[in-house]
Amino acid sequence: MNIPREVLVPSQSRAKWSVAIAAMILGGLVVLGIVQRHDSFVDLKAATDDEAVPQVQVMGPAPGPAMRSVTLPGNINAWYTAPIYAQVSGYVQKWYVDYGAFVKKGSLLATIDAPTVDQQYQGALADLAVAKTNSKLADVTATRWKALAGTEAVAQEDVDIKMANAAAKDAMVMAAEHNVERYHALEQFKSIVAPFDGVITSRDTDIGNYVNPAGGDVSSRGSADELFSVADVHEMRLFVSVPQDYAGMLKPGLDAIFTVPQYPGREFHAKLLTTANAFDPRTRTVVTELVADNPDHLLWPGTYATVTFKVPSDRNILVVPEQALVFREQGMQVALVDSHDRVHLQNVMLGLNLGQNVQVISGLKPTDRFVVNPSAGILDGQKVDIVNGVPGIAQTVAVAQPVQAAGQKKPADADPAGRDSK
């Protein structure tokens, strides 16, 4: 018996094949999407892990410099400075020197017309003449009465009176002589002279100006004005306010180099003269006075100067760059890196600030290595990635060369940006 077979129509066969192919394509797309998503997740995780480990530069502490320099502002003053005032009332008759003139001690600077003083001087001379005449007459009278003493012609009491009167007249002569000397001195003050060798730094008067005395003539009233100012500039005094941190360098024999703006590139030398031996409580500085020779008169009073002290320094004290310091609640710290490239925040005690570098008194060993420029959020125990160079981080060449990390390629194997050459 023959069983009939199902005969497939060609159109139905093609439809089944199309559905199968579409299912296969859809499944492949799903698998591809899953694989790509997994790969993206793995890549993202790897990138996140890499970014979570900060890249840092490390270096070691260096010995301190043999010499350290301290630069401070200073002011130059003359060796001596004297304001010149009038000692008599009157009018300026004439002045003989002007700004910048070099004068010798006793040189005539100006003359004052003082008729009042002239009259007083003449009156004092007349009073002296009268006093001398009265004294002479009293002496003659006393001599005659003394000759009659002991006789019945005169009483002893009258003789004593005449003798005392003669002594009083002599005293009046002395008083008149002192008065003459006083007005004679005022006469001399009509001529204004230089008190010492120097240069005229100011002239604040002119012909015809009325001047008041600065205490010489007690009969006058009113304020006194400065006529001239004379400065001795053969040597100059250099005043520097030294901060308390650097006061230990102020010892006998200390020298300094200073420059002034009007002579760029030229250096002048000064030596320590004295200090105030006391700090200004407002600024915590001590006034320090140095002296500088000025044979060519190049230095002028009132000049601003930049003063540099060079003093020996202890090389046994380690120094680190300022940017390597981290200030936390625990105090000043540096971020040390151990052999496993993990951070350890180490407390340190600082010494003097040397500009870009700072001394570390304790807390650091010569074999330690630390992060050159740690971030504010760096943590103790944090893993770091040590590199030779990171853009934006400047190495402090003055301190030391970078410390080679364990397993790190030598600088010759890396390009200037810190990337491996391979």
Secondary structure, DSSP 8 states (H G I E B T S, - for coil): ---------HHHHHHHHHHHHHHHHHHHHHHHHHHHHHHHHHHHHHHHHHHHS-EE-EE--EE--SEEEEEEEEEEEEEEEEEEE-SS-EEEEEE---TT-EE-TT-EEEEEE-HHHHHHHHHHHHHHHHHHHHHHHHHHHHHHHHHTTTSSSS-HHHHHHHHHHHHHHHHHHHHHHHHHHHHHHHHHTTEEE-SSSEEEEEE---TT-EE--SSS-TT--S---EEEEEEEEEEEEEEEEEEGGGGGG--TT-EEEEE-TTSTT--EEEEEEEE-SS-BTTTTEEEEEEEEE-TT--S-TT-EEEEEEEEE--TTSEEEEGGGEEEETTEEEEEEE-TTSBEEEEE-EEEEE-SSEEEEEES--TT--EESS--TT--TT-B-EE-S--TT----TTT--B---TT---GGGB-TTS-B--
